[in-house]
């Protein structure tokens, strides 16, 4: 996990090209998604963190984005319903 404020733009672009950074996340909302997501592009830089894999994001307690990762989000939500963690 990399804090967006602690990496230079040059280094960030290089890591994206090398595929060592694949996902971005919102620190406050605990949501991760694809780097080209419209929602993710609107978030403040100080809230953005970067992940090298989906597994890393999940291990850190983040959930999939409902916009750019709709099927993963729906699976995540369904798993909450099945375990009765999600309450209406």
MDTraj code that builds the backbone (N, CA, C; nanometers):
import mdtraj as md
import numpy as np

residues = "UNK UNK UNK UNK UNK UNK UNK UNK UNK UNK UNK UNK UNK UNK UNK UNK UNK UNK UNK UNK UNK UNK UNK UNK UNK UNK UNK UNK UNK UNK UNK UNK UNK UNK UNK UNK UNK UNK UNK UNK UNK UNK UNK UNK UNK UNK UNK UNK UNK UNK UNK UNK UNK UNK UNK UNK UNK UNK UNK UNK UNK UNK UNK UNK UNK UNK UNK UNK UNK UNK UNK UNK UNK UNK UNK UNK UNK UNK UNK UNK UNK UNK UNK UNK UNK UNK UNK UNK".split()
xyz = np.array([
    [0.0860, -0.1168, 0.0000],
    [0.0000, 0.0000, 0.0000],
    [0.0905, 0.1229, 0.0000],
    [0.0628, 0.2152, -0.0899],
    [0.1429, 0.3367, -0.1043],
    [0.0519, 0.4577, -0.0932],
    [0.0897, 0.5525, -0.0115],
    [0.0175, 0.6783, 0.0014],
    [0.0489, 0.7639, -0.1210],
    [-0.0534, 0.8125, -0.1908],
    [-0.0335, 0.8911, -0.3125],
    [0.0502, 1.0170, -0.2867],
    [0.0375, 1.0757, -0.1702],
    [0.1149, 1.1962, -0.1385],
    [0.2636, 1.1675, -0.1198],
    [0.3010, 1.0412, -0.1004],
    [0.4396, 1.0075, -0.0707],
    [0.5143, 0.9476, -0.1887],
    [0.4606, 0.9644, -0.3081],
    [0.5263, 0.9143, -0.4284],
    [0.5232, 1.0247, -0.5336],
    [0.6331, 1.0415, -0.6042],
    [0.6384, 1.1460, -0.7065],
    [0.5556, 1.1034, -0.8278],
    [0.5138, 1.2018, -0.9061],
    [0.4358, 1.1721, -1.0262],
    [0.5151, 1.0844, -1.1231],
    [0.6428, 1.1104, -1.1343],
    [0.7291, 1.0327, -1.2241],
    [0.7350, 0.8860, -1.1788],
    [0.7573, 0.8653, -1.0500],
    [0.7639, 0.7295, -0.9948],
    [0.6289, 0.6591, -1.0083],
    [0.5216, 0.7324, -0.9856],
    [0.3869, 0.6753, -0.9983],
    [0.3620, 0.6269, -1.1409],
    [0.3919, 0.7105, -1.2393],
    [0.3728, 0.6711, -1.3791],
    [0.4563, 0.5488, -1.4144],
    [0.5800, 0.5443, -1.3655],
    [0.6672, 0.4297, -1.3929],
    [0.6106, 0.3016, -1.3324],
    [0.5595, 0.3096, -1.2112],
    [0.5036, 0.1904, -1.1456],
    [0.3744, 0.1442, -1.2122],
    [0.2964, 0.2377, -1.2627],
    [0.1742, 0.1997, -1.3353],
    [0.2122, 0.1309, -1.4668],
    [0.3114, 0.1859, -1.5377],
    [0.3582, 0.1236, -1.6614],
    [0.4137, -0.0162, -1.6368],
    [0.4864, -0.0334, -1.5265],
    [0.5463, -0.1633, -1.4923],
    [0.4454, -0.2590, -1.4290],
    [0.3234, -0.2112, -1.4064],
    [0.2155, -0.2897, -1.3453],
    [0.2467, -0.3302, -1.2013],
    [0.3245, -0.2481, -1.1307],
    [0.3450, -0.2729, -0.9877],
    [0.2410, -0.1983, -0.9054],
    [0.1696, -0.1065, -0.9679],
    [0.0515, -0.0424, -0.9090],
    [-0.0641, -0.0687, -1.0046],
    [-0.1688, -0.1331, -0.9516],
    [-0.2801, -0.1740, -1.0373],
    [-0.4128, -0.1139, -0.9918],
    [-0.4290, -0.0942, -0.8609],
    [-0.5540, -0.0437, -0.8054],
    [-0.5300, 0.0796, -0.7198],
    [-0.6326, 0.1623, -0.7111],
    [-0.6309, 0.2777, -0.6224],
    [-0.7441, 0.2649, -0.5222],
    [-0.7286, 0.3304, -0.4086],
    [-0.8324, 0.3208, -0.3072],
    [-0.8531, 0.4524, -0.2346],
    [-0.9664, 0.4610, -0.1681],
    [-0.9985, 0.5778, -0.0871],
    [-0.9779, 0.5400, 0.0594],
    [-0.8813, 0.6045, 0.1224],
    [-0.8441, 0.5751, 0.2603],
    [-0.9615, 0.5923, 0.3568],
    [-1.0402, 0.6963, 0.3386],
    [-1.1499, 0.7247, 0.4324],
    [-1.2688, 0.6318, 0.4128],
    [-1.3019, 0.5994, 0.2888],
    [-1.4194, 0.5166, 0.2610],
    [-1.3885, 0.3671, 0.2581],
    [-1.2588, 0.3320, 0.2545],
    [-1.2145, 0.1920, 0.2501],
    [-1.2697, 0.1207, 0.1261],
    [-1.2586, 0.1898, 0.0110],
    [-1.3034, 0.1356, -0.1177],
    [-1.1827, 0.1312, -0.2108],
    [-1.1701, 0.0237, -0.2893],
    [-1.0639, 0.0182, -0.3899],
    [-1.1269, -0.0066, -0.5267],
    [-1.0555, 0.0357, -0.6314],
    [-1.1061, 0.0165, -0.7672],
    [-0.9958, 0.0327, -0.8697],
    [-1.0363, 0.0284, -0.9939],
    [-0.9429, 0.0408, -1.1052],
    [-0.8921, 0.1843, -1.1147],
    [-0.7731, 0.2007, -1.1687],
    [-0.7131, 0.3339, -1.1772],
    [-0.7865, 0.4258, -1.2738],
    [-0.8613, 0.3699, -1.3692],
    [-0.9327, 0.4536, -1.4659],
    [-1.0777, 0.4806, -1.4263],
    [-1.1167, 0.4473, -1.3046],
    [-1.2538, 0.4679, -1.2573],
    [-1.2841, 0.6173, -1.2439],
    [-1.4002, 0.6585, -1.2923],
    [-1.4395, 0.7995, -1.2823],
    [-1.4495, 0.8450, -1.1375],
    [-1.5021, 0.7599, -1.0513],
    [-1.5141, 0.7955, -0.9094],
    [-1.3771, 0.8131, -0.8463],
    [-1.2866, 0.7239, -0.8783],
    [-1.1524, 0.7305, -0.8226],
    [-1.0749, 0.8523, -0.8698],
    [-1.0975, 0.8923, -0.9926],
    [-1.0269, 1.0094, -1.0461],
    [-1.0717, 1.1381, -0.9779],
    [-1.1921, 1.1391, -0.9208],
    [-1.2441, 1.2598, -0.8558],
    [-1.1986, 1.2730, -0.7102],
    [-1.1453, 1.1667, -0.6528],
    [-1.1117, 1.1734, -0.5109],
    [-0.9901, 1.2625, -0.4873],
    [-0.9828, 1.3174, -0.3682],
    [-0.8712, 1.4026, -0.3302],
    [-0.7440, 1.3198, -0.3199],
    [-0.6346, 1.3798, -0.3615],
    [-0.5056, 1.3112, -0.3605],
    [-0.4679, 1.2644, -0.2201],
    [-0.5003, 1.3428, -0.1188],
    [-0.4634, 1.3054, 0.0185],
    [-0.5421, 1.1851, 0.0703],
    [-0.6540, 1.1515, 0.0057],
    [-0.7327, 1.0342, 0.0449],
    [-0.6962, 0.9092, -0.0356],
    [-0.6180, 0.9258, -0.1428],
    [-0.5896, 0.8148, -0.2342],
    [-0.4699, 0.7331, -0.1870],
    [-0.4880, 0.6009, -0.1910],
    [-0.3777, 0.5093, -0.1681],
    [-0.3717, 0.4131, -0.2859],
    [-0.2583, 0.3507, -0.3045],
    [-0.2357, 0.2689, -0.4229],
    [-0.1979, 0.1273, -0.3813],
    [-0.2476, 0.0299, -0.4568],
    [-0.2251, -0.1102, -0.4253],
    [-0.1598, -0.1813, -0.5432],
    [-0.0782, -0.2803, -0.5117],
    [-0.0147, -0.3600, -0.6162],
    [-0.1023, -0.4763, -0.6603],
    [-0.2026, -0.5109, -0.5803],
    [-0.2914, -0.6212, -0.6172],
    [-0.4261, -0.6066, -0.5474],
    [-0.5221, -0.6794, -0.6002],
    [-0.6545, -0.6812, -0.5391],
    [-0.6473, -0.7495, -0.4023],
    [-0.5661, -0.8528, -0.3936],
    [-0.5496, -0.9258, -0.2678],
    [-0.4988, -0.8336, -0.1568],
    [-0.4036, -0.7473, -0.1912],
    [-0.3496, -0.6516, -0.0944],
    [-0.4595, -0.5588, -0.0424],
    [-0.5432, -0.5091, -0.1326],
    [-0.6526, -0.4190, -0.0931],
    [-0.7501, -0.4898, 0.0001],
    [-0.7853, -0.6124, -0.0324],
    [-0.8794, -0.6885, 0.0496],
    [-0.8200, -0.7173, 0.1872],
    [-0.6928, -0.7545, 0.1910],
    [-0.6269, -0.7818, 0.3192],
    [-0.6210, -0.6582, 0.4081],
    [-0.6184, -0.5410, 0.3474],
    [-0.6172, -0.4153, 0.4228],
    [-0.7576, -0.3722, 0.4656],
    [-0.8596, -0.4497, 0.4270],
    [-0.9963, -0.4221, 0.4703],
    [-1.0776, -0.3347, 0.3767],
    [-1.0360, -0.3242, 0.2516],
    [-1.1073, -0.2423, 0.1539],
    [-1.2077, -0.3277, 0.0777],
    [-1.3164, -0.2636, 0.0321],
    [-1.4174, -0.3329, -0.0469],
    [-1.4111, -0.2841, -0.1917],
    [-1.4622, -0.3642, -0.2871],
    [-1.4595, -0.3236, -0.4283],
    [-1.5509, -0.2048, -0.4564],
    [-1.5132, -0.1271, -0.5546],
    [-1.5917, -0.0119, -0.5995],
    [-1.7180, -0.0592, -0.6697],
    [-1.8288, 0.0057, -0.6408],
    [-1.9556, -0.0294, -0.7027],
    [-1.9697, 0.0198, -0.8459],
    [-1.8804, 0.1079, -0.8912],
    [-1.8888, 0.1606, -1.0272],
    [-1.8016, 0.0820, -1.1244],
    [-1.6731, 0.0718, -1.0967],
    [-1.5811, 0.0105, -1.1930],
    [-1.5634, -0.1394, -1.1717],
    [-1.6081, -0.1910, -1.0577],
    [-1.5934, -0.3335, -1.0269],
    [-1.7283, -0.3900, -0.9817],
    [-1.8300, -0.3647, -1.0627],
    [-1.9676, -0.3938, -1.0228],
    [-1.9897, -0.5399, -0.9822],
    [-1.9400, -0.6355, -1.0589],
    [-1.9637, -0.7766, -1.0250],
    [-1.8928, -0.8144, -0.8947],
    [-1.7713, -0.7648, -0.8737],
    [-1.7003, -0.7908, -0.7479],
    [-1.7727, -0.7261, -0.6302],
    [-1.8237, -0.6057, -0.6530],
    [-1.8992, -0.5356, -0.5487],
    [-2.0255, -0.6136, -0.5114],
    [-2.0987, -0.6611, -0.6124],
    [-2.2214, -0.7357, -0.5854],
    [-2.1915, -0.8658, -0.5111],
    [-2.0821, -0.9322, -0.5455],
    [-2.0416, -1.0539, -0.4736],
    [-2.0080, -1.0212, -0.3290],
    [-1.9367, -0.9113, -0.3084],
    [-1.9005, -0.8679, -0.1732],
    [-2.0267, -0.8393, -0.0914],
    [-2.1205, -0.7684, -0.1533],
    [-2.2438, -0.7317, -0.0840],
    [-2.3263, -0.8563, -0.0516],
    [-2.3339, -0.9495, -0.1454],
    [-2.4072, -1.0732, -0.1229],
    [-2.3453, -1.1533, -0.0081],
    [-2.2141, -1.1548, -0.0002],
    [-2.1487, -1.2278, 0.1090],
    [-2.1831, -1.1651, 0.2440],
    [-2.1992, -1.0341, 0.2477],
    [-2.2405, -0.9685, 0.3716],
    [-2.3827, -1.0080, 0.4096],
    [-2.4699, -1.0140, 0.3113],
    [-2.6085, -1.0529, 0.3376],
    [-2.6170, -1.1964, 0.3892],
    [-2.5350, -1.2822, 0.3334],
    [-2.5374, -1.4234, 0.3734],
    [-2.4826, -1.4442, 0.5144],
    [-2.3941, -1.3574, 0.5577],
    [-2.3373, -1.3725, 0.6924],
    [-2.4095, -1.2846, 0.7945],
    [-2.5173, -1.2193, 0.7514],
    [-2.5983, -1.1339, 0.8382],
    [-2.5211, -1.0176, 0.8999],
    [-2.4127, -0.9766, 0.8359],
    [-2.3381, -0.8597, 0.8840],
    [-2.4072, -0.7329, 0.8351],
    [-2.4628, -0.7384, 0.7157],
    [-2.5291, -0.6239, 0.6554],
    [-2.6705, -0.6167, 0.7101],
    [-2.7052, -0.5110, 0.7754],
    [-2.8376, -0.4958, 0.8374],
    [-2.9135, -0.3813, 0.7691],
    [-3.0399, -0.4013, 0.7487],
    [-3.1248, -0.2972, 0.6879],
    [-3.1830, -0.2094, 0.7934],
])
top = md.Topology()
chain = top.add_chain()
for i, resn in enumerate(residues, 1):
    res = top.add_residue(resn, chain, resSeq=i)
    for name in ("N", "CA", "C"):
        top.add_atom(name, md.element.get_by_symbol(name[0]), res)
traj = md.Trajectory(xyz[None], top)
